[in-house]
Amino acid sequence: FGSSTATLSFQPSSPAHAAGAPLRRSAPDMTPWWCAMASAHSWQRGGDRSEECMHDADGHVDGEVVEHPRALPTLLGAAPLRPSPEAFRAQKEHDSASEPTANRGGQEAAAAAKTDEAISGSTAKSNLTELMSAEEVEMLRREHDKWLDRQHCADVTRKRAELLAMMEATREDLQKGSSFVGYRLPANRYGNDSRLPAFNCDEHVPTLVLINPDSGAKAGRDILALAARTPYWKRRAFNIMDVVKGTGRGGALDVFRVELLDAMREACANRWRARLVSGGGDGTASFALYILFLALRADDSRADDGLKDSGNGFIMSDEELAVSLPAVAQLPLGSANDFAHTLGWGRKYPGDGVRALRKGSRIAAAHKALSSWFTAVIAPTTRLANFDIWGVMPEPGSTSVDFKLAELGGRQGHDPRVTIDGRKQLELQPAGHPLPLFVCLYYSAGFAAYMTARFQMNRRETPLLNTLEYTRQAACILAESLPPQLNPGLEGVQLSASGTRYFPPRSVDGSGGAHYREVGFLNINWQAGMAHGADRAPVCGRLCSTREPAKFNDGQVDLYRLKLRSLIKNPGPRYQTDKRHGPIVMKFEGGHSKGVFFQWDGEARFAFSPTGDSFSVNIRKILSVPVVLGPSYDARITGDPLDGREVSFAFIGDTPEEKAAVRSRICRAVGGELNSELNASQDDLLAAGFHCHRRPQPTPEAEPKLHGALGASA
C-alpha cells in the first residue's frame, strides 16, 4: 500500500488464465540454507567426523557429509535440526559407551537428558568452532542470512498474493451491490440504464466517491447503481457503510486504500490534487474524514502490506499528506445540506425538483443534472480552498476529557419524557457513534441541541418530513415543563475564547446564563439551511452597512448567544456574531444529576460528570483540509475563500507537541480507542443519579464496530 511498495500484478500467460483460472506463482528457491551450504562445501578437517543424513525443518532429507550438523544452526541462532533415526541411534550408543559403568545403572533419566542436549547441538558448539576457521564461520553466517532473506521474501510474496486475491473477491462483492440484498428498490430516478460521466485520465482529476445510501431521500443508492455500470467509477465509488464495516484484512477498507493511494499518485503525476466526493448529509463530511484517516492509519503488524508507520502514526509523512491528501467535495444527499450549500454544490441532490410533464423527460433532466455535477467535480479548472476543522480535545497537559456522554432515551413521538415519581423526567442511555472529534460546521449548547437530540429519535424518510419534525420538536419544548436533569436556560454554562470569557456577558461571577437559550459558534455561514451570521453591529449598521460573514478559513470562529427576544430585536435569518480565535472552552457547573445538551454538525449528546463535578469541553483548530468549490459558490454569503495561502493539508498546533497530540487523538479515534473515554456506561449514568434506559445490545452481525465514525446524521 505504501508509496515505496512495488506493485504486484499477475499477467495471464495462457487461455486458461485469461478465462479466470486461478493464477499460480512459481515457488521461489526454498532450499534450506544449511542444505545449500552442505552441497557446496564438505568439511574435510581433522577430528571427529560423522556421515549423517540431515533432515531439515520440513522433513526433507539431504545426504551430505557435514561435520556436526546438529550444532550448526544453534551456533548461528537458527532452530536445531532433527537428526535422522540412524544418527540418533549412533549418537545414543556413543554416549552410552563413553559413560562410566558405575554411572550407567539406574540413571536412565540422566542419560535421556544428556541425549536431548546432544541432539539440540548445545554441547557440540565448542567442538564445531574448533573445526572451523573464522572465515568459514563468517561464510556460513552470510549463507544463513541469505536463506532467511529468501524465506522472508517468499513469505511476503505469498501474503501479498493472498491479500490481492482477498481484495479482488471483496471488490466483486462490492460491485454486485451486496449491501442492497433484501431491499425492494424502486426504479432508478436517473434511469435504469444510465451511467455517470466517462472519465478521461488525461483531462480529468482522479476522484473517489464515498456515499451514504441511506441519507435523505435515498438518492445515494441510485448514484451507486450508476457508478457500478461505469468502468472508471465502479472501481472508485464506494458505499461508505461497506467501507466502515469491512475493516478486516482484504476487506472493503483495504480496497478503498488501494484506490485512494492510486488516485493520489495519479493526481500528483499531473500536478493535481485528487478529490473525494462525500455524498450524504452534513454528518457525512466528518464521517468521510474518519474514513480517510482510518485508511491512512499505520499498522505495524501489517508492515509487509505497506502499512508501516512513517513516524506520525500514518503510512504517509506530514509532507506527503500536505501535497496529496484529496480535496473534499460534498454531494448534498441529506436534509439541511449546510456543508454542500456553503461550498457551492447545492442544497438538494442533483435532479431534485426537476419538473416535466413526461416521466422520461424528468429522468433525462435528472440524469443531465447529475452528470453536470460530476463533470464539475473532476474538472481541473474547478477551484480549491482551505477549510478549517475544529476539534474536541483534552485540556492542555491532559490525555483525556473530564466528562461523559449519553444519548436521550425514552419513547418516540412528540414527548420523550417519562413519568417517574410523579414528575416528567428525561431517560438517558449510553451513547453510540459518532464521537465528537471533528467539528466541521458549527457547535452549540442549549435549546437547539436538546431539539436535535429529540429529533434523532424521530428521524423521517424525506427532507421535508425531517424539517417538519424539527419544527414539531421545537414547539413541544417551548410548551413543556423543564425536566429536572436540565437547568433553566443556560444556567451553569460559561464559555470563553482565548482565555477571555464570552458568556454570560456582562457578568462578574459567571451568573446570568438562565436568561439565554443558546450559545455556540459557526465555522460556516449556514445553519439548519436557513440561518447565518454576520459581525455584531448597532441597528443602523445592520441596515446600512455590509458586515463580514462567518468564514470557514480565517482561523476564527463566529461566536453567538441567543435569547428568545433576540428574534424580536434582530428579526430575520441573520444573527449577530463575534469573531474570536480559539481555543473555545465551555465549562459547566451544574452539580449532581445535572448535565447539558450540546450538538456539533447536527449530532446531539448529553454531557455530564458522573461525580457531579464541573467539567469543560475544549475545542480548538486541529486541521486545515482542502475542499473543492462548486459552481454555485456565493461569496456574498460566505466571503472570499481565496485567502492567498497555498491550498494544502496540515495538522494544526502552536507547538510540535500540540500537533503530535492532534495526530495521536485522530489515530485513537479511528482505532476505536476513545469509545470508553467519552461514552458513558450504564454504571456512569446510575452513579450520576440519572434514570437509565437500557439500550438493547446488538449482535456483532447486526452492528459491527464502526471505529467511532458512524453517525445518524451521516
C-alpha positions in Angstrom: 0.0 0.0 0.0 2.8 2.4 0.8 4.2 4.8 -1.8 7.5 2.9 -1.8 6.0 -0.5 -2.2 6.3 -2.2 -5.6 3.0 -3.0 -7.2 2.3 -6.7 -7.6 0.4 -7.8 -10.7 -0.4 -11.1 -12.3 -0.5 -11.2 -16.1 -2.4 -14.1 -17.8 0.0 -16.3 -19.6 -2.4 -18.8 -21.0 -6.0 -19.0 -22.2 -6.9 -20.8 -19.0 -5.6 -17.9 -17.0 -7.4 -15.4 -19.2 -10.6 -17.3 -18.7 -10.3 -16.8 -15.0 -8.5 -19.9 -13.8 -6.5 -19.5 -10.6 -3.1 -17.9 -11.1 -0.1 -19.6 -9.5 3.2 -18.0 -9.0 6.2 -20.4 -9.3 7.6 -21.1 -5.8 11.0 -19.4 -5.1 14.0 -21.4 -4.0 13.0 -22.6 -0.6 16.1 -24.9 -0.1 17.2 -24.5 3.5 20.4 -22.6 3.8 22.2 -25.4 5.6 21.4 -27.8 2.8 22.8 -25.4 0.2 26.0 -25.0 2.1 26.4 -28.7 2.6 26.2 -29.4 -1.1 28.7 -26.6 -1.9 31.3 -27.5 0.8 32.1 -30.6 2.8 34.2 -30.2 5.9 37.4 -32.3 5.5 39.3 -31.2 8.5 40.8 -33.5 11.1 38.9 -34.6 14.2 35.7 -36.4 14.9 33.7 -36.8 11.6 30.4 -38.5 11.0 28.4 -39.1 7.8 24.8 -38.4 8.7 21.5 -38.0 6.9 20.3 -34.5 7.7 16.6 -33.7 8.0 15.5 -30.1 7.6 12.6 -28.5 9.5 10.2 -29.5 6.7 11.3 -33.2 6.8 13.3 -33.0 3.6 16.5 -35.2 3.5 19.8 -34.2 2.2 22.6 -36.9 2.5 25.7 -34.8 2.6 28.9 -35.0 4.6 28.8 -32.3 7.2 30.7 -32.0 10.4 28.5 -31.8 13.5 25.3 -30.8 11.7 23.3 -30.7 14.9 25.4 -27.9 16.3 25.4 -25.7 13.2 22.0 -24.0 13.5 22.5 -23.4 17.2 25.7 -21.6 16.6 24.1 -19.2 14.1 21.0 -18.7 16.0 18.7 -21.0 14.0 16.4 -23.7 15.2 18.0 -27.1 16.0 18.0 -29.7 13.2 16.3 -33.0 13.7 18.8 -35.8 13.0 18.0 -39.0 11.1 17.0 -42.0 13.1 20.3 -43.7 12.3 22.3 -40.7 13.5 20.2 -40.6 16.7 20.8 -44.2 17.5 24.6 -43.9 16.7 24.8 -40.8 19.0 23.0 -42.6 21.7 25.3 -45.7 21.5 28.3 -43.4 21.5 27.1 -41.6 24.6 26.4 -44.9 26.4 29.8 -46.3 25.5 31.6 -43.3 26.8 29.6 -43.3 30.1 31.5 -44.9 33.0 30.0 -48.3 34.0 29.4 -47.1 37.6 27.3 -44.2 36.4 25.1 -46.2 33.9 23.0 -48.3 36.1 19.7 -46.8 37.3 20.3 -43.3 35.6 18.1 -43.5 32.5 16.7 -40.1 33.2 20.2 -38.5 33.2 21.1 -40.3 30.0 17.9 -39.2 28.3 18.6 -35.6 29.3 22.1 -35.8 28.0 20.9 -37.3 24.7 18.4 -34.4 24.3 21.2 -31.9 25.0 23.4 -33.5 22.3 20.6 -33.5 19.8 20.0 -29.8 20.3 23.6 -29.1 19.5 24.4 -27.1 22.5 27.2 -29.4 23.6 28.8 -29.6 20.2 29.2 -25.9 19.7 32.7 -25.7 21.1 33.8 -28.8 19.1 32.4 -27.2 15.9 34.1 -23.9 16.4 37.4 -25.8 16.9 36.9 -27.5 13.5 36.0 -24.2 11.6 38.1 -21.2 10.8 36.8 -17.7 11.3 36.3 -17.3 7.5 34.2 -20.4 7.3 32.0 -19.3 10.2 31.5 -15.9 8.5 30.7 -17.6 5.2 28.1 -19.7 7.0 26.6 -16.6 8.6 26.2 -15.0 5.2 24.6 -18.0 3.7 22.3 -18.2 6.7 21.3 -14.6 6.3 20.6 -15.1 2.6 18.4 -18.1 3.3 16.5 -16.0 5.9 16.0 -13.3 3.3 14.7 -15.7 0.8 12.3 -17.2 3.3 11.1 -13.7 4.2 10.7 -12.6 0.6 8.8 -15.8 -0.2 6.5 -15.2 2.8 5.9 -11.6 1.9 5.1 -12.6 -1.7 2.7 -15.3 -0.5 0.9 -12.9 1.8 0.6 -10.2 -0.8 -0.7 -12.7 -3.4 -3.2 -13.8 -0.8 -4.2 -10.2 0.0 -4.6 -9.4 -3.7 -6.9 -12.4 -4.1 -8.9 -11.4 -1.0 -9.3 -7.8 -2.2 -10.4 -9.0 -5.6 -13.1 -11.1 -4.1 -14.2 -8.2 -1.9 -14.2 -5.9 -5.0 -16.5 -8.3 -6.8 -18.9 -8.4 -3.8 -18.9 -4.6 -3.6 -19.7 -4.2 -7.3 -22.5 -6.7 -7.1 -24.2 -4.3 -4.7 -24.3 -6.8 -1.8 -25.4 -4.1 0.6 -28.8 -3.9 -1.1 -29.6 -7.5 -1.0 -33.1 -7.8 0.5 -34.2 -4.3 -0.5 -37.1 -3.8 -2.8 -35.7 -0.8 -4.7 -37.9 1.4 -6.9 -36.9 2.4 -10.4 -33.7 4.4 -10.6 -34.6 8.2 -10.6 -31.7 8.7 -13.1 -32.6 5.9 -15.4 -32.2 2.1 -15.1 -29.6 2.1 -17.9 -27.8 5.4 -17.2 -24.2 5.9 -16.3 -22.0 8.5 -14.7 -19.9 10.7 -17.0 -17.0 9.0 -18.7 -13.6 9.7 -17.2 -10.5 10.7 -19.2 -7.3 10.2 -17.3 -5.6 12.9 -19.3 -8.3 15.5 -18.9 -9.9 14.8 -15.5 -8.7 14.8 -11.9 -8.6 11.4 -10.2 -11.6 11.2 -7.9 -13.0 8.8 -5.3 -16.6 8.7 -4.1 -17.9 7.8 -0.6 -21.7 7.7 -0.5 -24.2 7.1 2.3 -27.1 5.4 0.5 -29.4 5.9 3.5 -29.2 9.7 3.7 -32.2 11.9 3.0 -34.3 10.7 0.0 -32.0 7.7 -0.6 -30.7 9.2 -3.9 -27.3 7.8 -3.0 -28.5 4.3 -3.8 -29.4 5.3 -7.4 -26.0 7.1 -7.8 -24.1 4.0 -6.7 -26.1 1.9 -9.2 -25.0 4.3 -12.0 -21.4 4.1 -10.8 -21.5 0.3 -10.9 -22.3 0.5 -14.6 -19.5 2.9 -15.4 -15.9 1.5 -16.0 -14.0 4.1 -14.0 -16.5 4.8 -11.3 -17.2 1.1 -10.5 -13.7 0.9 -9.0 -13.7 4.3 -7.3 -17.2 4.7 -6.0 -17.9 3.1 -2.6 -20.8 2.7 -0.2 -19.4 4.3 2.9 -21.2 1.7 5.1 -19.4 -1.1 3.3 -16.0 0.6 3.9 -16.5 1.2 7.6 -17.8 -2.4 8.1 -15.1 -4.1 6.0 -12.0 -3.2 8.1 -10.5 -6.7 8.2 -7.5 -7.7 6.1 -8.6 -7.9 2.4 -11.9 -6.1 3.2 -13.5 -3.1 1.7 -11.2 -0.7 3.6 -8.2 -2.3 2.0 -9.8 -1.9 -1.4 -10.6 1.7 -0.7 -7.0 2.3 0.5 -5.5 0.9 -2.7 -7.8 3.1 -4.9 -7.0 6.1 -2.6 -3.3 5.8 -2.9 -3.5 5.1 -6.7 -5.6 8.3 -7.1 -3.2 10.3 -5.1 -0.2 9.1 -7.1 -2.0 9.7 -10.4 -3.0 13.2 -9.4 0.4 14.1 -8.2 1.9 12.9 -11.5 -0.2 15.6 -13.3 0.4 18.2 -10.6 -3.2 18.0 -9.5 -4.7 17.2 -6.1 -7.0 14.1 -6.0 -10.6 14.6 -5.0 -13.0 12.9 -2.7 -16.8 13.1 -3.1 -18.5 12.8 0.2 -22.2 12.0 -0.5 -24.7 12.3 2.3 -25.9 14.7 4.9 -23.8 17.2 6.9 -22.6 14.4 9.2 -21.1 12.6 6.3 -18.4 15.3 5.9 -16.8 14.4 9.2 -17.5 10.7 8.5 -15.6 10.9 5.3 -12.6 12.4 7.2 -12.7 9.5 9.6 -12.6 7.0 6.6 -9.6 8.9 5.1 -7.6 8.8 8.3 -8.7 5.2 9.0 -7.4 4.2 5.6 -4.1 6.0 6.1 -3.5 5.0 9.7 -0.4 2.9 10.2 -0.5 -0.7 11.5 3.0 -2.1 12.2 1.5 -5.6 12.4 0.8 -5.3 8.7 4.1 -3.5 7.7 4.6 -6.1 5.0 1.3 -5.0 3.5 2.6 -1.4 3.2 1.1 -0.1 6.5 4.4 0.7 8.2 4.4 3.8 10.4 6.1 6.8 8.7 6.8 8.4 12.1 3.5 10.2 12.6 1.1 7.4 13.1 0.1 7.2 9.4 1.6 5.5 6.4 2.4 8.8 4.8 4.5 11.6 6.2 3.1 15.1 7.0 4.9 16.4 3.9 3.3 13.8 1.7 -0.1 14.4 3.2 0.2 18.1 2.7 0.6 17.9 -1.0 -1.5 14.8 -1.8 -4.5 14.4 0.6 -7.6 14.6 -1.5 -9.8 17.7 -1.6 -13.3 17.1 -0.4 -16.4 17.9 -2.5 -19.8 17.5 -0.7 -22.6 15.8 -2.6 -25.9 17.1 -1.0 -28.0 14.0 -0.2 -29.2 14.9 3.3 -31.8 17.2 4.8 -30.2 20.5 5.6 -27.0 20.1 3.5 -25.3 23.1 5.0 -21.8 22.0 4.1 -22.7 21.4 0.4 -24.5 24.7 0.3 -21.6 26.6 1.8 -19.1 25.1 -0.7 -21.4 25.8 -3.7 -22.6 22.3 -4.5 -26.3 23.0 -3.9 -28.8 22.4 -1.2 -30.6 19.5 -2.9 -29.4 16.4 -4.6 -28.8 16.7 -8.3 -32.0 16.4 -10.2 -34.3 17.0 -7.2 -37.2 19.3 -8.1 -37.0 18.7 -11.8 -40.4 19.4 -13.4 -41.5 17.8 -16.6 -44.8 16.5 -17.9 -43.4 13.2 -19.2 -41.7 10.7 -16.9 -39.0 10.1 -19.5 -38.2 13.8 -19.7 -37.9 14.0 -15.9 -35.5 11.1 -15.8 -33.4 12.6 -18.6 -33.3 16.0 -16.9 -32.3 14.5 -13.6 -29.5 12.5 -15.2 -28.3 15.6 -17.0 -28.1 17.4 -13.7 -26.2 14.6 -12.1 -23.7 14.4 -15.0 -23.1 18.1 -14.8 -22.5 17.9 -11.1 -19.8 15.2 -11.5 -18.3 16.9 -14.6 -17.7 20.0 -12.5 -16.0 17.9 -9.7 -13.5 16.2 -11.9 -12.6 19.3 -14.0 -9.1 20.6 -13.3 -10.3 24.2 -13.5 -12.6 23.8 -10.5 -11.3 26.0 -7.6 -9.9 24.6 -4.4 -9.7 26.3 -1.0 -8.5 25.7 2.6 -11.1 24.7 5.2 -10.6 24.9 9.0 -11.5 21.9 11.0 -12.1 22.4 14.8 -12.0 19.5 17.3 -12.9 18.5 20.8 -9.6 17.9 22.6 -8.5 17.2 26.2 -7.3 20.1 28.3 -3.6 21.1 27.8 -1.4 18.7 29.7 -4.1 16.0 29.8 -4.7 13.0 27.6 -8.4 12.5 28.3 -11.5 14.6 28.8 -13.3 15.0 32.2 -16.9 14.4 31.0 -19.0 11.6 29.8 -21.6 11.5 27.0 -25.1 9.9 26.9 -28.0 9.9 24.4 -31.6 10.8 25.0 -33.7 7.7 25.6 -37.4 7.2 26.3 -40.2 6.8 23.8 -40.5 8.2 20.3 -43.0 10.9 19.5 -43.6 14.5 20.4 -42.6 14.0 24.1 -39.8 11.5 25.0 -40.1 12.2 28.8 -41.2 9.5 31.1 -43.1 9.9 34.4 -41.0 8.9 37.4 -42.0 9.7 41.0 -44.9 11.8 39.7 -42.6 14.1 37.5 -41.8 14.2 33.8 -38.1 13.3 33.6 -35.5 12.5 30.9 -34.4 9.0 30.4 -30.9 8.6 29.2 -28.9 5.7 27.6 -25.3 5.0 26.8 -24.2 6.9 23.8 -23.3 5.3 20.5 -21.4 6.6 17.5 -20.2 9.1 16.4 -17.7 10.6 18.8 -17.3 14.4 19.0 -13.9 14.9 17.5 -14.2 16.8 14.2 -16.3 20.0 14.3 -16.6 21.0 10.7 -19.7 23.2 10.6 -21.0 24.5 14.0 -21.3 23.8 17.7 -23.8 24.9 20.3 -25.3 24.1 23.7 -28.8 24.6 24.8 -32.1 24.8 23.0 -31.1 23.6 19.5 -29.0 20.8 20.9 -32.0 19.5 23.0 -34.2 19.8 20.0 -31.7 17.9 17.8 -31.5 15.1 20.5 -35.3 14.7 20.3 -35.2 14.8 16.5 -32.7 12.0 16.3 -35.2 9.7 17.9 -37.8 10.6 15.3 -35.9 10.8 12.0 -38.1 10.7 8.9 -37.7 9.3 5.4 -37.6 12.6 3.4 -36.0 16.0 3.9 -39.4 17.7 4.0 -40.7 15.4 6.8 -37.4 15.9 8.7 -37.9 19.7 8.5 -41.5 19.3 9.9 -40.2 17.1 12.7 -37.7 19.7 13.8 -40.5 22.2 13.9 -42.7 19.9 16.0 -40.0 19.2 18.5 -39.1 22.9 18.9 -42.8 23.8 19.5 -43.2 21.0 22.1 -40.0 22.0 24.0 -41.4 25.6 24.4 -44.8 24.3 25.6 -43.4 21.7 28.1 -42.2 22.0 31.6 -38.4 21.7 32.2 -37.2 18.3 33.1 -35.1 18.2 36.4 -32.0 17.0 34.6 -31.6 20.3 32.9 -31.0 23.8 34.3 -33.2 26.8 33.3 -31.8 28.2 30.1 -28.0 28.0 30.2 -27.6 28.4 34.0 -24.2 27.0 35.0 -22.7 27.3 31.5 -19.7 29.6 30.8 -17.9 30.0 27.5 -14.5 31.6 26.9 -12.4 32.2 23.8 -8.6 32.6 24.0 -8.9 32.8 27.8 -11.4 35.7 27.8 -14.9 35.0 28.9 -17.6 35.5 26.3 -20.7 34.0 28.0 -22.6 35.0 30.1 -22.0 38.6 29.0 -21.7 41.5 31.5 -21.4 39.1 34.4 -18.7 39.3 37.1 -19.4 35.9 38.8 -20.4 34.0 35.7 -24.1 34.0 36.5 -26.9 35.2 34.2 -27.0 32.3 31.8 -30.5 31.3 32.8 -31.8 34.2 30.6 -30.3 32.7 27.4 -31.5 29.8 25.3 -28.4 29.0 23.3 -24.7 29.8 22.9 -22.2 28.4 20.3 -20.2 29.2 17.2 -20.3 29.0 13.5 -17.5 27.7 11.3 -19.6 28.1 8.1 -22.2 30.7 7.4 -25.2 28.4 7.2 -27.1 26.6 10.0 -30.2 24.4 9.5 -30.4 25.5 5.9 -31.8 29.0 6.8 -29.8 30.9 9.3 -26.4 32.6 9.0 -24.3 35.1 11.0 -22.7 38.5 10.5 -20.5 40.6 12.6 -22.2 42.4 15.5 -23.3 45.9 14.8 -25.8 48.5 16.0 -29.2 48.8 14.5 -28.2 51.4 11.9 -25.1 49.4 11.0 -27.2 46.3 10.4 -29.4 48.2 7.9 -26.8 50.4 6.1 -23.5 48.6 6.1 -22.1 45.3 4.7 -21.0 43.1 7.6 -18.3 40.5 7.5 -19.9 37.0 7.3 -18.7 33.8 9.1 -15.8 32.4 7.0 -14.5 28.8 7.1 -10.8 29.5 6.6 -9.9 32.6 8.6 -8.6 30.7 11.6 -11.5 32.1 13.7 -15.0 31.0 14.8 -18.0 33.3 14.9 -19.5 33.1 18.4 -23.1 33.9 19.1 -25.6 33.9 22.1 -29.4 33.9 21.8 -32.4 34.7 23.9 -36.0 34.3 22.8 -36.3 38.0 22.5 -33.2 38.1 20.3 -35.5 37.1 17.4 -37.6 40.2 18.1 -34.7 42.6 18.4 -33.0 41.1 15.3 -35.7 39.7 13.1 -34.7 37.5 10.1 -32.4 34.6 9.4 -29.2 36.5 10.2 -28.0 36.8 13.8 -25.1 38.7 15.3 -21.7 37.0 15.8 -18.4 37.9 17.3 -15.2 36.6 15.7 -12.8 35.0 18.1 -9.6 32.9 18.0 -9.5 29.6 19.8 -9.3 27.7 21.9 -13.0 27.7 22.8 -13.8 26.4 26.3 -17.3 25.6 27.5 -17.4 25.0 31.3 -20.5 23.5 33.0 -21.1 23.7 36.8 -24.5 22.0 37.5 -23.9 19.6 40.4 -25.2 16.1 40.8 -27.8 14.7 38.4 -27.4 17.7 36.1 -26.0 18.0 32.6 -26.2 19.9 29.4 -27.1 19.1 25.8 -24.6 20.1 23.1 -24.6 19.5 19.4 -21.9 19.6 16.6 -22.7 19.3 12.9 -26.2 18.1 13.6 -25.3 15.4 16.2 -26.5 15.9 19.8 -25.3 14.4 23.1 -25.9 14.9 26.8 -22.7 15.8 28.6 -22.3 15.3 32.4 -19.9 14.4 35.1 -20.5 11.0 36.9 -19.3 12.6 40.2 -21.2 15.9 39.8 -18.0 17.9 39.5 -17.6 20.7 37.0 -16.3 19.8 33.5 -15.1 21.6 30.4 -15.4 20.9 26.7 -12.3 22.2 25.0 -12.4 23.0 21.2 -9.6 24.3 19.1 -8.5 24.3 15.5 -6.9 20.9 14.7 -6.8 20.6 10.9 -6.7 22.5 7.7 -8.1 20.4 4.8 -8.5 21.2 1.1 -12.1 21.5 -0.3 -13.5 21.8 -3.8 -15.7 24.8 -4.5 -18.8 24.3 -6.6 -20.1 26.4 -9.4 -22.8 28.0 -7.2 -20.4 29.2 -4.5 -21.7 32.6 -3.3 -19.0 34.9 -1.8 -21.7 37.3 -0.6 -22.9 34.8 1.9 -19.7 33.0 2.9 -16.9 35.5 1.9 -14.0 35.3 -0.4 -12.4 31.8 0.2 -9.1 32.6 -1.6 -7.0 34.0 1.2 -3.7 34.0 -0.6 -2.4 30.8 1.1 -1.4 27.7 -0.8 -4.1 25.1 -0.6 -2.7 22.2 1.4 -3.4 19.8 4.3 -1.9 20.3 7.7 -2.2 19.3 11.4 -2.6 22.5 13.4 -1.0 23.4 16.7 1.1 26.2 18.1 3.9 23.8 19.1 5.1 20.4 17.9 3.6 18.8 21.0 0.2 20.2 20.1 0.4 18.8 16.6 1.5 15.5 17.9 -1.5 15.5 20.3 -3.8 16.0 17.3 -2.3 13.1 15.4 -2.5 10.9 18.4 -6.1 11.9 19.1 -7.1 11.1 15.5 -5.4 7.8 15.5 -7.1 6.8 18.7 -10.4 7.9 17.5 -10.4 6.0 14.2 -9.0 3.0 16.1 -12.0 2.9 18.4 -9.9 3.7 21.5 -11.9 6.8 22.5 -15.2 5.0 23.0 -14.6 4.1 26.6 -13.2 7.5 27.4 -16.1 9.5 26.0 -19.2 7.4 26.1 -20.8 6.8 29.4 -21.6 3.3 30.6 -24.8 2.3 32.4 -22.9 2.4 35.7 -21.7 6.0 35.0 -25.4 7.1 34.4 -26.6 5.4 37.6 -23.7 6.9 39.6 -24.7 10.4 38.4 -28.3 9.8 39.5 -29.9 9.6 36.1 -32.7 7.3 35.0 -31.2 4.9 32.6 -32.8 3.5 29.5 -31.5 0.0 28.7 -30.3 0.0 25.1 -30.6 -3.4 23.5 -27.2 -4.9 22.8 -26.7 -5.5 19.1 -25.2 -8.7 17.9 -21.8 -8.5 16.1 -23.6 -9.4 12.9 -26.2 -6.7 13.3 -24.0 -3.8 14.2 -20.2 -4.2 13.6 -17.6 -2.0 15.2 -17.6 1.4 13.4 -14.4 2.8 14.9 -16.2 5.9 16.3 -17.1 7.2 12.9 -20.7 6.5 12.1 -23.4 9.0 12.9 -27.1 9.2 12.5 -27.0 12.4 10.5 -24.5 10.9 8.1 
